[in-house]
Amino acid sequence: MKKEVLIFGDVLTELSKLDDNSVDHCITDPPYNISGYDNKKEIGWLKTDTHWSSNKNFNKIEEKWDSFSDKDYEKFTKKWLSEVFRVVKPNGNIIIFGSYHNIYKIGNYLQEADKKLINSIVWFKRNAFPNITQRMLCESTEHIIWASNNSQKKAKNWIFNYGVLKRMNGGKQMRNLWDIPMTPTKERKHGKHPSQKPEEVLQRLILGCTNENEVILDPFVGSGTTAVVAKKYGRDYICIDNNKDYIEIANKRLNSINTGSLKKFM
Ligand SMILES: C[S@@+](CC[C@H](N)C(=O)[O-])C[C@H]1O[C@@H](n2cnc3c(N)ncnc32)[C@H](O)[C@@H]1O
């Protein structure tokens, strides 16, 4: 039976209701903690390209859900991660998005938990917003850590669909630098999320690192990108977000999927 579940609720409460080893993989894009702090104000990320093109002005990501003290961020991240380790089956893939602000911390927590790190992927956004402070390079990458839910020594048989990714890459071995533009407008027609990921990035992760009918968990699904791509490619999903507006966007996106127009890479 298909398991397609989109839950409006808090990550820790909802994860605590899931059984041990009950999902195959976790692919998620948690808060990066780039909102809030004074010392981060000048280097925040721009929120929308429309704002930039119309105002040539700085309008950075400033969301309550993305604002923690460093200590609280560490506590929160370790809590949801340990729930993910519990509910993902042994050797399932755990794939986490981040930026330079948080990715080293997340990598460190995974290593502290003795998880096998398989790859890190750099997503290059060739159309990233300019940096107006002129105090640093223009930030145009995000980072994705891919780990296996097992120890360094014991991890084995993780899902990696080498041939599928090679076909997606025009017959050449897929590398870990992905040149994919920021989320296109057509994927935002059901509503805006400030950090919505492009379907193309999720398509590579889901087709490359999961199999049909497996269950993918995304405890921070936002506007639903993981669920949408999972559904398009015959994967099941359990996805969570504690923002009603984002869940509504996700539902609209899921209801408008047209599987007939999908490219096949199998
Ligand atoms: C970086 S965004 C995910 C964006 C998503 N990848 C997309 O493509 O739309 C992180 C999400 O985590 C959600 N979130 C933050 N704290 C949460 C919590 N305690 N429980 C559940 N969701 C939470 C936010 O509402 C936000 O949508």
The ligand as an SDF file (V2000), in Angstrom:
LIG
                    3D

 27 29  0  0  0  0  0  0  0  0999 V2000
   14.8740   25.1640    4.8100 C   0  0  0  0  0  0  0  0  0  0  0  0
   13.1590   24.9950    4.9580 S   0  0  0  0  0  0  0  0  0  0  0  0
   12.7540   23.6130    3.9270 C   0  0  0  0  0  0  0  0  0  0  0  0
   12.4290   24.0290    2.5180 C   0  0  0  0  0  0  0  0  0  0  0  0
   12.0780   22.8640    1.6010 C   0  0  0  0  0  0  0  0  0  0  0  0
   13.2470   22.0880    1.2670 N   0  0  0  0  0  0  0  0  0  0  0  0
   11.4130   23.3230    0.3100 C   0  0  0  0  0  0  0  0  0  0  0  0
   11.8970   22.9770   -0.7870 O   0  0  0  0  0  0  0  0  0  0  0  0
   10.4210   24.0380    0.3900 O   0  0  0  0  0  0  0  0  0  0  0  0
   12.9900   24.3740    6.5810 C   0  0  0  0  0  0  0  0  0  0  0  0
   11.5690   24.1380    7.0350 C   0  0  0  0  0  0  0  0  0  0  0  0
   11.5950   23.6550    8.3850 O   0  0  0  0  0  0  0  0  0  0  0  0
   10.3700   24.0230    8.9900 C   0  0  0  0  0  0  0  0  0  0  0  0
   10.5500   23.9190   10.4480 N   0  0  0  0  0  0  0  0  0  0  0  0
   11.3380   24.6950   11.2350 C   0  0  0  0  0  0  0  0  0  0  0  0
   11.2640   24.2990   12.5140 N   0  0  0  0  0  0  0  0  0  0  0  0
   10.4180   23.2350   12.5460 C   0  0  0  0  0  0  0  0  0  0  0  0
    9.9400   22.3730   13.5810 C   0  0  0  0  0  0  0  0  0  0  0  0
   10.3020   22.5520   14.8570 N   0  0  0  0  0  0  0  0  0  0  0  0
    9.1030   21.3770   13.2490 N   0  0  0  0  0  0  0  0  0  0  0  0
    8.7130   21.1950   11.9540 C   0  0  0  0  0  0  0  0  0  0  0  0
    9.1290   21.9700   10.9320 N   0  0  0  0  0  0  0  0  0  0  0  0
    9.9700   22.9740   11.2190 C   0  0  0  0  0  0  0  0  0  0  0  0
   10.1060   25.4340    8.4760 C   0  0  0  0  0  0  0  0  0  0  0  0
    8.7340   25.7620    8.5380 O   0  0  0  0  0  0  0  0  0  0  0  0
   10.6650   25.3740    7.0600 C   0  0  0  0  0  0  0  0  0  0  0  0
    9.6350   25.1970    6.1080 O   0  0  0  0  0  0  0  0  0  0  0  0
  1  2  1  0
  2  3  1  0
  2 10  1  0
  3  4  1  0
  4  5  1  0
  5  6  1  0
  5  7  1  0
  7  8  2  0
  7  9  1  0
 10 11  1  0
 11 12  1  0
 11 26  1  0
 12 13  1  0
 13 14  1  0
 13 24  1  0
 14 15  1  0
 14 23  1  0
 15 16  2  0
 16 17  1  0
 17 18  1  0
 17 23  2  0
 18 19  1  0
 18 20  2  0
 20 21  1  0
 21 22  2  0
 22 23  1  0
 24 25  1  0
 24 26  1  0
 26 27  1  0
M  CHG  2   2   1   9  -1
M  END
$$$$
